[in-house]
Amino acid sequence: MKRALAALTGGAFLTLALGVLASGDPVPSLPLGAVFALLAVVGFEWVRERGARWAWAYVAVQLPLAFLVFTVSPSVGATLFLVVLVSQCVLLLPLPGTALVVALVPLVHLGMPWHEALREGLGTLAAVLFAAVVTELLVREQRSRTELAEAHGRLRDHAAQAERLATAQERNRVARDIHDGLGHSLTVVQMQVKAARAVLPTDPAKADDVLAKAQRQAEEALAEVRRSVRALREPRPTPPLAEALRSLAEETSAAGVPTRLAVSGAQRPLPDETREALFRTAQEGLTNVRKHARAGRVDLVLDYADAAVRLEVRDDGTGAADGRPPGFGLLGLRERAAHLGGRVHLESFPGRGCTLTVEVPG
């Protein structure tokens, strides 16, 4: 816009100069036109940075100067000076101020006979009005582009934030899956290897049987890792929750802690996330029982209520140590449950065991 107005001002002065040289008009119109052009190019930018008071002062100087140039040399160049001034008023003044200048411009023809003044005045009014409208449209278009660029910038920022959040959530999910799945399997293998080492000197056959179970558990852990990798690429079919919990109970029983599963209520299909949260709770609870509780028995209780599903892991071990901060596993369970609108509760009875409970809508 600035360059366009500067080019229009230069063209107006060149037109004025050519008209003066061709027609022999009075020479004073050239210095007056030069002053107007200089102020329109240099003074306009200076005034535009200093607010409304200087803008009004600029118009108060340029408007009489343009009238004077037109009076001395009524030509196309002088008319273009008026067009330049009106366009600048759109950029400098509020709308009423611009309308006032547009209304005053046709008065430049007052010295003519009334019919010529009317004809020329209407023509000049149409020209400056057209210039004002076009300038206003260009200003709005430029403002829209600026706002659109800012909106695009904000959208890019929001998209980057959403991507970072999604990445963090996915990292947490993978960390929970590794802890709950692979950690559980490795704990079982560790306990079976310990048991095999304990009976190896006295009962090699039993030790071999326990090691065979550890090998199968390690193979299942490897299969779980492969399933997790495939799950990052495509969904995988999952067995019913009760069936998956029964397999967990059998694993724990085989590792030396008798485990019983009890299911109450009408079984029904559950969303994948709900099923995963309940399964991981049972897995984490049984892993902690084998690692810490020194329990002689574990009960898994799956209860299908009307609007929620509750899972309990009860053991008769030593109970949780008071003051011990919750581990990553319990933190991951709480994150899963909270994401589904549920809750996780751990209740410890020193010397009599623990009860881990998760309840989620479903």
KEPA-562501 format. One record per residue (C-alpha): residue in one letter; x, y, z; residue number from 1. Coordinates in Angstrom, 3 decimals. Each point is the difference from the previous one (the first is absolute). Last residue first. Example, Ala and Ser with C-alpha at 12.3 -4.5 7.8 and 13.67 -1.06 7.14 Angstrom:
residu->S c1->13.670 c2->-1.060 c3->7.140 num->2
residu->A c1->-1.370 c2->-3.440 c3->0.660 num->1
This chain:
residu->G c1->-18.849 c2->-50.330 c3->31.997 num->362
residu->P c1->1.011 c2->2.722 c3->2.393 num->361
residu->V c1->3.190 c2->-0.795 c3->1.906 num->360
residu->E c1->0.738 c2->-1.471 c3->3.416 num->359
residu->V c1->3.473 c2->-1.116 c3->1.069 num->358
residu->T c1->0.739 c2->-1.680 c3->3.318 num->357
residu->L c1->3.273 c2->-1.240 c3->1.504 num->356
residu->T c1->-0.495 c2->-1.817 c3->3.300 num->355
residu->C c1->2.976 c2->-0.690 c3->2.224 num->354
residu->G c1->1.115 c2->-2.653 c3->2.523 num->353
residu->R c1->-0.541 c2->-1.046 c3->3.594 num->352
residu->G c1->3.266 c2->0.934 c3->1.752 num->351
residu->P c1->-0.612 c2->3.691 c3->-0.510 num->350
residu->F c1->-3.398 c2->0.490 c3->-1.704 num->349
residu->S c1->0.510 c2->2.113 c3->-3.116 num->348
residu->E c1->-2.640 c2->1.636 c3->-2.205 num->347
residu->L c1->0.885 c2->1.115 c3->-3.523 num->346
residu->H c1->-2.653 c2->1.950 c3->-1.948 num->345
residu->V c1->-0.228 c2->0.711 c3->-3.714 num->344
residu->R c1->-2.653 c2->2.261 c3->-1.560 num->343
residu->G c1->-2.127 c2->0.386 c3->-3.116 num->342
residu->G c1->-0.681 c2->2.711 c3->-2.590 num->341
residu->L c1->1.690 c2->-1.936 c3->-2.808 num->340
residu->H c1->3.143 c2->2.152 c3->-0.039 num->339
residu->A c1->-0.016 c2->-0.116 c3->3.804 num->338
residu->A c1->0.122 c2->-3.796 c3->-0.116 num->337
residu->R c1->2.974 c2->-0.121 c3->-2.355 num->336
residu->E c1->1.903 c2->2.668 c3->1.926 num->335
residu->R c1->-0.714 c2->-1.793 c3->3.285 num->334
residu->L c1->1.331 c2->-3.240 c3->-1.404 num->333
residu->G c1->3.161 c2->1.741 c3->-1.248 num->332
residu->L c1->0.632 c2->1.487 c3->3.445 num->331
residu->L c1->-0.465 c2->-3.421 c3->1.562 num->330
residu->G c1->2.606 c2->-1.438 c3->-2.381 num->329
residu->F c1->2.420 c2->2.897 c3->0.407 num->328
residu->G c1->0.268 c2->-0.611 c3->3.694 num->327
residu->P c1->-1.988 c2->1.579 c3->2.811 num->326
residu->P c1->2.132 c2->1.583 c3->2.719 num->325
residu->R c1->0.779 c2->-2.230 c3->3.022 num->324
residu->G c1->-1.328 c2->1.665 c3->3.129 num->323
residu->D c1->-1.455 c2->-3.201 c3->1.439 num->322
residu->A c1->1.249 c2->-3.201 c3->-1.621 num->321
residu->A c1->-2.788 c2->-1.825 c3->-1.823 num->320
residu->G c1->-1.579 c2->-3.070 c3->1.578 num->319
residu->T c1->1.679 c2->-3.184 c3->1.236 num->318
residu->G c1->-1.922 c2->-2.432 c3->-2.177 num->317
residu->D c1->-3.620 c2->-1.139 c3->-0.088 num->316
residu->D c1->-0.727 c2->1.282 c3->-3.505 num->315
residu->R c1->-2.913 c2->1.761 c3->-1.673 num->314
residu->V c1->-0.063 c2->1.313 c3->-3.589 num->313
residu->E c1->-3.328 c2->1.690 c3->-0.657 num->312
residu->L c1->-1.653 c2->0.930 c3->-3.304 num->311
residu->R c1->-3.092 c2->2.167 c3->-0.362 num->310
residu->V c1->-2.090 c2->0.615 c3->-3.102 num->309
residu->A c1->-2.436 c2->2.898 c3->-0.153 num->308
residu->A c1->-3.560 c2->0.969 c3->-0.927 num->307
residu->D c1->-2.055 c2->-3.041 c3->1.019 num->306
residu->A c1->2.751 c2->-1.934 c3->1.806 num->305
residu->Y c1->2.294 c2->-2.597 c3->-1.608 num->304
residu->D c1->2.254 c2->-1.188 c3->2.850 num->303
residu->L c1->3.384 c2->-1.618 c3->-0.603 num->302
residu->V c1->1.628 c2->-1.367 c3->3.170 num->301
residu->L c1->3.551 c2->-1.368 c3->-0.107 num->300
residu->D c1->0.949 c2->-1.762 c3->3.237 num->299
residu->V c1->3.604 c2->-0.670 c3->1.019 num->298
residu->R c1->1.388 c2->-2.586 c3->2.439 num->297
residu->G c1->3.142 c2->-0.761 c3->1.987 num->296
residu->A c1->1.427 c2->3.524 c3->-0.215 num->295
residu->R c1->3.636 c2->1.015 c3->0.316 num->294
residu->A c1->-1.255 c2->3.509 c3->-0.960 num->293
residu->H c1->2.961 c2->1.512 c3->-1.851 num->292
residu->K c1->0.839 c2->-1.475 c3->-3.397 num->291
residu->R c1->-2.776 c2->-2.551 c3->-0.489 num->290
residu->V c1->-2.683 c2->2.324 c3->1.346 num->289
residu->N c1->1.386 c2->2.926 c3->-1.984 num->288
residu->T c1->-0.264 c2->-1.979 c3->-3.232 num->287
residu->L c1->-3.530 c2->-1.100 c3->0.871 num->286
residu->G c1->-1.108 c2->3.598 c3->0.523 num->285
residu->E c1->1.695 c2->1.223 c3->-3.185 num->284
residu->Q c1->-1.632 c2->-2.710 c3->-2.113 num->283
residu->A c1->-3.419 c2->0.489 c3->1.583 num->282
residu->T c1->0.216 c2->3.751 c3->-0.583 num->281
residu->R c1->1.266 c2->-0.550 c3->-3.552 num->280
residu->F c1->-3.055 c2->-2.124 c3->-0.774 num->279
residu->L c1->-2.409 c2->2.578 c3->1.407 num->278
residu->A c1->1.602 c2->2.888 c3->-1.918 num->277
residu->E c1->0.192 c2->-2.027 c3->-3.233 num->276
residu->R c1->-3.668 c2->-0.985 c3->0.196 num->275
residu->T c1->-1.008 c2->3.622 c3->0.487 num->274
residu->E c1->2.227 c2->1.173 c3->-2.874 num->273
residu->D c1->-1.326 c2->-2.702 c3->-2.325 num->272
residu->P c1->-3.639 c2->0.797 c3->0.716 num->271
residu->L c1->-1.778 c2->-2.756 c3->1.937 num->270
residu->P c1->-2.109 c2->-2.928 c3->-1.176 num->269
residu->R c1->-2.406 c2->-1.305 c3->2.658 num->268
residu->Q c1->0.100 c2->-2.389 c3->2.950 num->267
residu->A c1->-3.115 c2->-0.007 c3->2.187 num->266
residu->G c1->1.018 c2->0.354 c3->3.624 num->265
residu->S c1->2.682 c2->-1.798 c3->1.966 num->264
residu->V c1->3.345 c2->-1.501 c3->-1.026 num->263
residu->A c1->2.323 c2->-1.718 c3->2.497 num->262
residu->L c1->3.608 c2->-0.829 c3->-0.901 num->261
residu->R c1->2.231 c2->-2.022 c3->2.344 num->260
residu->T c1->3.759 c2->0.259 c3->0.442 num->259
residu->P c1->2.375 c2->-2.412 c3->1.734 num->258
residu->V c1->3.435 c2->1.679 c3->0.234 num->257
residu->G c1->2.803 c2->-2.279 c3->-1.217 num->256
residu->A c1->0.823 c2->1.197 c3->-3.526 num->255
residu->A c1->-2.551 c2->-2.458 c3->-1.441 num->254
residu->S c1->-2.696 c2->1.703 c3->2.070 num->253
residu->T c1->1.072 c2->3.364 c3->-1.368 num->252
residu->E c1->-0.124 c2->-1.282 c3->-3.572 num->251
residu->E c1->-3.405 c2->-1.635 c3->0.559 num->250
residu->A c1->-1.413 c2->3.237 c3->1.435 num->249
residu->L c1->1.296 c2->1.951 c3->-2.994 num->248
residu->S c1->-1.648 c2->-2.478 c3->-2.379 num->247
residu->R c1->-3.286 c2->0.387 c3->1.888 num->246
residu->L c1->0.315 c2->3.778 c3->-0.294 num->245
residu->A c1->0.288 c2->-0.266 c3->-3.801 num->244
residu->E c1->-3.056 c2->-2.270 c3->-0.150 num->243
residu->A c1->-2.033 c2->2.350 c3->2.201 num->242
residu->L c1->0.993 c2->2.966 c3->-2.165 num->241
residu->P c1->-1.022 c2->-1.563 c3->-3.291 num->240
residu->P c1->2.942 c2->-0.660 c3->-2.366 num->239
residu->T c1->1.647 c2->2.837 c3->-1.956 num->238
residu->P c1->0.303 c2->0.453 c3->-3.767 num->237
residu->R c1->2.839 c2->2.313 c3->-1.082 num->236
residu->P c1->-0.231 c2->3.546 c3->-1.359 num->235
residu->E c1->2.671 c2->1.107 c3->-2.508 num->234
residu->R c1->3.416 c2->1.654 c3->-0.044 num->233
residu->L c1->0.745 c2->0.753 c3->3.644 num->232
residu->A c1->-1.866 c2->-3.191 c3->0.854 num->231
residu->R c1->2.554 c2->-1.941 c3->-2.022 num->230
residu->V c1->2.742 c2->1.127 c3->2.367 num->229
residu->S c1->-2.129 c2->-0.931 c3->3.000 num->228
residu->R c1->-0.733 c2->-3.409 c3->-1.519 num->227
residu->R c1->3.732 c2->-0.559 c3->-0.490 num->226
residu->V c1->0.702 c2->0.926 c3->3.609 num->225
residu->E c1->-2.779 c2->-2.326 c3->1.143 num->224
residu->A c1->1.476 c2->-2.826 c3->-2.110 num->223
residu->L c1->3.334 c2->0.555 c3->1.728 num->222
residu->A c1->-1.742 c2->-0.153 c3->3.366 num->221
residu->E c1->-1.774 c2->-3.189 c3->-1.075 num->220
residu->E c1->3.357 c2->-1.509 c3->-0.933 num->219
residu->A c1->1.376 c2->1.030 c3->3.386 num->218
residu->Q c1->-3.011 c2->-1.622 c3->1.691 num->217
residu->R c1->0.564 c2->-3.199 c3->-1.981 num->216
residu->Q c1->3.659 c2->0.000 c3->1.032 num->215
residu->A c1->-0.923 c2->0.600 c3->3.634 num->214
residu->K c1->-2.426 c2->-2.942 c3->-0.179 num->213
residu->A c1->2.779 c2->-2.168 c3->-1.404 num->212
residu->L c1->2.249 c2->1.260 c3->2.787 num->211
residu->V c1->-2.570 c2->-1.147 c3->2.557 num->210
residu->D c1->-0.149 c2->-3.474 c3->-1.576 num->209
residu->D c1->3.786 c2->-0.218 c3->-0.120 num->208
residu->A c1->0.189 c2->0.948 c3->3.677 num->207
residu->K c1->-2.556 c2->-2.691 c3->0.778 num->206
residu->A c1->2.112 c2->-2.581 c3->-1.763 num->205
residu->P c1->3.201 c2->1.268 c3->1.598 num->204
residu->D c1->-1.353 c2->-0.543 c3->3.521 num->203
residu->T c1->2.589 c2->0.474 c3->2.752 num->202
residu->P c1->2.679 c2->2.273 c3->-1.476 num->201
residu->L c1->-2.437 c2->1.718 c3->-2.468 num->200
residu->V c1->-2.719 c2->0.731 c3->2.564 num->199
residu->A c1->0.986 c2->3.602 c3->0.858 num->198
residu->R c1->1.324 c2->0.764 c3->-3.479 num->197
residu->A c1->-3.330 c2->-0.967 c3->-1.506 num->196
residu->A c1->-1.915 c2->2.203 c3->2.447 num->195
residu->K c1->2.236 c2->2.960 c3->-0.785 num->194
residu->V c1->-0.520 c2->-0.610 c3->-3.737 num->193
residu->Q c1->-3.754 c2->-0.140 c3->0.547 num->192
residu->M c1->0.025 c2->3.246 c3->1.972 num->191
residu->Q c1->1.983 c2->1.807 c3->-2.706 num->190
residu->V c1->-2.225 c2->-1.342 c3->-2.766 num->189
residu->V c1->-3.121 c2->1.249 c3->1.814 num->188
residu->T c1->1.597 c2->3.412 c3->0.521 num->187
residu->L c1->1.018 c2->0.093 c3->-3.664 num->186
residu->S c1->-3.599 c2->-0.582 c3->-1.060 num->185
residu->H c1->-1.387 c2->2.775 c3->2.206 num->184
residu->G c1->2.629 c2->2.495 c3->-1.103 num->183
residu->L c1->-0.686 c2->-0.813 c3->-3.662 num->182
residu->G c1->-3.696 c2->0.742 c3->0.330 num->181
residu->D c1->-0.591 c2->2.609 c3->2.720 num->180
residu->H c1->3.298 c2->1.839 c3->-0.311 num->179
residu->I c1->0.202 c2->-0.174 c3->-3.780 num->178
residu->D c1->-3.663 c2->0.934 c3->-0.386 num->177
residu->R c1->0.327 c2->2.893 c3->2.445 num->176
residu->A c1->3.065 c2->1.337 c3->-1.820 num->175
residu->V c1->-1.800 c2->-0.325 c3->-3.351 num->174
residu->R c1->-2.954 c2->1.973 c3->1.364 num->173
residu->N c1->2.260 c2->2.652 c3->1.536 num->172
residu->R c1->1.870 c2->0.399 c3->-3.285 num->171
residu->E c1->-3.309 c2->0.251 c3->-1.864 num->170
residu->Q c1->-1.210 c2->2.712 c3->2.359 num->169
residu->A c1->3.245 c2->1.949 c3->-0.418 num->168
residu->T c1->-0.199 c2->-0.263 c3->-3.787 num->167
residu->A c1->-3.652 c2->1.093 c3->0.009 num->166
residu->L c1->0.902 c2->2.983 c3->2.164 num->165
residu->R c1->2.912 c2->0.969 c3->-2.255 num->164
residu->E c1->-2.229 c2->-0.328 c3->-3.074 num->163
residu->A c1->-2.739 c2->2.076 c3->1.608 num->162
residu->Q c1->2.544 c2->2.684 c3->0.897 num->161
residu->A c1->1.334 c2->0.032 c3->-3.567 num->160
residu->A c1->-3.534 c2->0.227 c3->-1.377 num->159
residu->H c1->-0.800 c2->2.847 c3->2.379 num->158
residu->D c1->3.138 c2->1.876 c3->-1.075 num->157
residu->R c1->-0.782 c2->-0.588 c3->-3.677 num->156
residu->L c1->-3.548 c2->1.252 c3->0.575 num->155
residu->R c1->1.331 c2->3.106 c3->1.746 num->154
residu->G c1->2.243 c2->0.719 c3->-2.974 num->153
residu->H c1->-2.839 c2->-0.618 c3->-2.438 num->152
residu->A c1->-2.168 c2->2.413 c3->1.983 num->151
residu->E c1->2.769 c2->2.606 c3->-0.136 num->150
residu->A c1->0.289 c2->-0.460 c3->-3.762 num->149
residu->L c1->-3.772 c2->0.295 c3->-0.347 num->148
residu->E c1->-0.014 c2->3.173 c3->2.083 num->147
residu->T c1->2.704 c2->1.501 c3->-2.210 num->146
residu->R c1->-1.806 c2->-1.061 c3->-3.164 num->145
residu->S c1->-3.252 c2->1.459 c3->1.296 num->144
residu->R c1->1.738 c2->3.292 c3->0.784 num->143
residu->Q c1->1.405 c2->0.126 c3->-3.532 num->142
residu->E c1->-3.446 c2->-0.680 c3->-1.448 num->141
residu->R c1->-1.520 c2->2.647 c3->2.241 num->140
residu->V c1->2.587 c2->2.563 c3->-1.081 num->139
residu->L c1->-0.477 c2->-0.921 c3->-3.658 num->138
residu->L c1->-3.771 c2->0.419 c3->0.337 num->137
residu->E c1->0.463 c2->3.372 c3->1.687 num->136
residu->T c1->2.359 c2->1.133 c3->-2.772 num->135
residu->V c1->-2.458 c2->-1.075 c3->-2.686 num->134
residu->V c1->-2.853 c2->1.845 c3->1.702 num->133
residu->A c1->2.025 c2->3.187 c3->0.496 num->132
residu->A c1->1.286 c2->-0.016 c3->-3.591 num->131
residu->F c1->-3.545 c2->-0.477 c3->-1.330 num->130
residu->L c1->-1.164 c2->2.921 c3->2.116 num->129
residu->V c1->2.920 c2->2.071 c3->-1.289 num->128
residu->A c1->-0.935 c2->-0.702 c3->-3.627 num->127
residu->A c1->-3.761 c2->0.342 c3->0.439 num->126
residu->L c1->0.447 c2->3.322 c3->1.793 num->125
residu->T c1->2.296 c2->1.223 c3->-2.772 num->124
residu->G c1->-2.601 c2->-0.857 c3->-2.631 num->123
residu->L c1->-2.781 c2->1.545 c3->2.042 num->122
residu->G c1->2.073 c2->3.149 c3->0.460 num->121
residu->E c1->0.850 c2->0.185 c3->-3.703 num->120
residu->R c1->-3.657 c2->-0.066 c3->-0.995 num->119
residu->L c1->-1.196 c2->2.278 c3->2.791 num->118
residu->A c1->2.877 c2->2.449 c3->-0.478 num->117
residu->E c1->-0.645 c2->0.034 c3->-3.737 num->116
residu->H c1->-3.693 c2->0.782 c3->0.564 num->115
residu->W c1->0.831 c2->2.572 c3->2.702 num->114
residu->P c1->2.640 c2->1.866 c3->-1.976 num->113
residu->M c1->3.409 c2->-0.793 c3->1.499 num->112
residu->G c1->1.521 c2->1.445 c3->3.181 num->111
residu->L c1->-1.745 c2->-2.597 c3->2.179 num->110
residu->H c1->1.899 c2->-2.917 c3->-1.601 num->109
residu->V c1->2.184 c2->-0.819 c3->3.050 num->108
residu->L c1->-3.271 c2->-0.376 c3->1.907 num->107
residu->P c1->-0.085 c2->-3.592 c3->-1.325 num->106
residu->V c1->2.638 c2->-0.943 c3->2.679 num->105
residu->L c1->-1.988 c2->1.121 c3->3.031 num->104
residu->A c1->-2.403 c2->-2.973 c3->0.102 num->103
residu->V c1->2.864 c2->-2.501 c3->-0.298 num->102
residu->V c1->1.834 c2->1.806 c3->2.830 num->101
residu->L c1->-3.071 c2->-0.212 c3->2.248 num->100
residu->A c1->-0.531 c2->-3.691 c3->-0.832 num->99
residu->T c1->3.628 c2->-0.717 c3->0.968 num->98
residu->G c1->-0.525 c2->1.705 c3->3.355 num->97
residu->P c1->-3.249 c2->-1.916 c3->0.593 num->96
residu->L c1->1.825 c2->-3.306 c3->-0.765 num->95
residu->P c1->2.821 c2->0.520 c3->2.462 num->94
residu->L c1->3.148 c2->1.617 c3->-1.347 num->93
residu->L c1->3.483 c2->-1.142 c3->-1.050 num->92
residu->L c1->-0.339 c2->-2.932 c3->-2.405 num->91
residu->V c1->-3.239 c2->1.168 c3->-1.636 num->90
residu->C c1->1.442 c2->3.529 c3->-0.014 num->89
residu->Q c1->2.947 c2->-1.306 c3->-2.026 num->88
residu->S c1->-2.372 c2->-1.162 c3->-2.724 num->87
residu->V c1->-1.684 c2->3.424 c3->0.023 num->86
residu->L c1->3.364 c2->1.756 c3->-0.335 num->85
residu->V c1->1.104 c2->-2.173 c3->-2.903 num->84
residu->V c1->-3.274 c2->0.676 c3->-1.852 num->83
residu->L c1->0.441 c2->3.724 c3->0.584 num->82
residu->F c1->3.534 c2->-0.173 c3->-1.428 num->81
residu->L c1->-1.455 c2->-1.910 c3->-2.960 num->80
residu->T c1->-2.202 c2->3.010 c3->-0.727 num->79
residu->A c1->3.091 c2->2.244 c3->-0.124 num->78
residu->G c1->1.630 c2->-2.403 c3->-2.474 num->77
residu->V c1->-3.148 c2->-0.100 c3->-2.162 num->76
residu->S c1->0.052 c2->3.760 c3->-0.318 num->75
residu->P c1->-1.189 c2->3.224 c3->1.586 num->74
residu->S c1->3.330 c2->1.855 c3->0.300 num->73
residu->V c1->-0.017 c2->2.931 c3->2.447 num->72
residu->T c1->-3.343 c2->-0.977 c3->1.578 num->71
residu->F c1->0.907 c2->-3.692 c3->0.034 num->70
residu->V c1->3.312 c2->0.687 c3->1.723 num->69
residu->L c1->-1.774 c2->2.248 c3->2.523 num->68
residu->F c1->-2.657 c2->-2.588 c3->0.748 num->67
residu->A c1->2.736 c2->-2.614 c3->0.547 num->66
residu->L c1->1.755 c2->2.373 c3->2.415 num->65
residu->P c1->-3.263 c2->0.747 c3->1.784 num->64
residu->L c1->-0.506 c2->-3.797 c3->0.532 num->63
residu->Q c1->3.632 c2->-0.749 c3->0.864 num->62
residu->V c1->0.335 c2->2.296 c3->3.006 num->61
residu->A c1->-3.236 c2->-0.817 c3->1.849 num->60
residu->V c1->0.489 c2->-3.665 c3->-0.978 num->59
residu->Y c1->3.399 c2->-0.074 c3->1.734 num->58
residu->A c1->-1.366 c2->1.789 c3->3.065 num->57
residu->W c1->-2.829 c2->-2.552 c3->0.238 num->56
residu->A c1->2.513 c2->-2.832 c3->-0.161 num->55
residu->W c1->2.236 c2->1.691 c3->2.581 num->54
residu->R c1->-2.865 c2->0.005 c3->2.495 num->53
residu->A c1->-1.066 c2->-3.551 c3->-0.887 num->52
residu->G c1->3.205 c2->-1.849 c3->0.803 num->51
residu->R c1->3.751 c2->0.252 c3->-0.490 num->50
residu->E c1->1.018 c2->-2.882 c3->-2.277 num->49
residu->R c1->-2.198 c2->1.086 c3->-2.892 num->48
residu->V c1->1.470 c2->3.504 c3->0.143 num->47
residu->W c1->3.495 c2->-1.174 c3->-0.914 num->46
residu->E c1->-1.309 c2->-2.257 c3->-2.740 num->45
residu->F c1->-2.072 c2->2.808 c3->-1.506 num->44
residu->G c1->2.814 c2->2.555 c3->0.302 num->43
residu->V c1->2.331 c2->-1.897 c3->-2.309 num->42
residu->V c1->-2.158 c2->-0.934 c3->-3.000 num->41
residu->A c1->-2.966 c2->2.374 c3->0.198 num->40
residu->L c1->2.142 c2->2.802 c3->1.457 num->39
residu->L c1->2.430 c2->-0.251 c3->-2.911 num->38
residu->A c1->-2.843 c2->-0.207 c3->-2.534 num->37
residu->F c1->-1.735 c2->3.076 c3->1.430 num->36
residu->V c1->3.254 c2->1.969 c3->0.040 num->35
residu->A c1->0.754 c2->-1.047 c3->-3.583 num->34
residu->G c1->-3.509 c2->0.968 c3->-1.114 num->33
residu->L c1->0.450 c2->3.470 c3->1.494 num->32
residu->P c1->3.411 c2->0.245 c3->-1.665 num->31
residu->L c1->-1.571 c2->-1.018 c3->-3.348 num->30
residu->S c1->-3.174 c2->2.102 c3->0.253 num->29
residu->P c1->2.124 c2->3.137 c3->0.315 num->28
residu->V c1->1.009 c2->-0.384 c3->-3.742 num->27
residu->P c1->-3.227 c2->1.470 c3->-1.346 num->26
residu->D c1->-1.474 c2->-2.162 c3->-2.751 num->25
residu->G c1->1.887 c2->-0.218 c3->-3.296 num->24
residu->S c1->-2.184 c2->-2.761 c3->-1.323 num->23
residu->A c1->2.504 c2->-2.754 c3->-0.689 num->22
residu->L c1->2.464 c2->0.789 c3->2.784 num->21
residu->V c1->-2.759 c2->0.391 c3->2.576 num->20
residu->G c1->-1.741 c2->-3.212 c3->-1.121 num->19
residu->L c1->3.260 c2->-1.936 c3->0.099 num->18
residu->A c1->0.684 c2->1.259 c3->3.532 num->17
residu->L c1->-3.487 c2->-0.884 c3->1.239 num->16
residu->T c1->0.210 c2->-3.492 c3->-1.492 num->15
residu->L c1->3.391 c2->-0.529 c3->1.639 num->14
residu->F c1->-1.422 c2->1.254 c3->3.332 num->13
residu->A c1->-2.965 c2->-2.372 c3->-0.249 num->12
residu->G c1->2.239 c2->-2.934 c3->-0.961 num->11
residu->G c1->2.234 c2->0.623 c3->3.011 num->10
residu->T c1->-3.045 c2->0.156 c3->2.272 num->9
residu->L c1->-1.400 c2->-3.208 c3->-1.491 num->8
residu->A c1->3.367 c2->-1.721 c3->0.524 num->7
residu->A c1->0.109 c2->1.165 c3->3.633 num->6
residu->L c1->-3.592 c2->-1.157 c3->0.504 num->5
residu->A c1->0.815 c2->-3.433 c3->-1.437 num->4
residu->R c1->3.173 c2->-0.276 c3->2.071 num->3
residu->K c1->-1.899 c2->0.737 c3->3.181 num->2
residu->M c1->-2.792 c2->-2.479 c3->-0.859 num->1
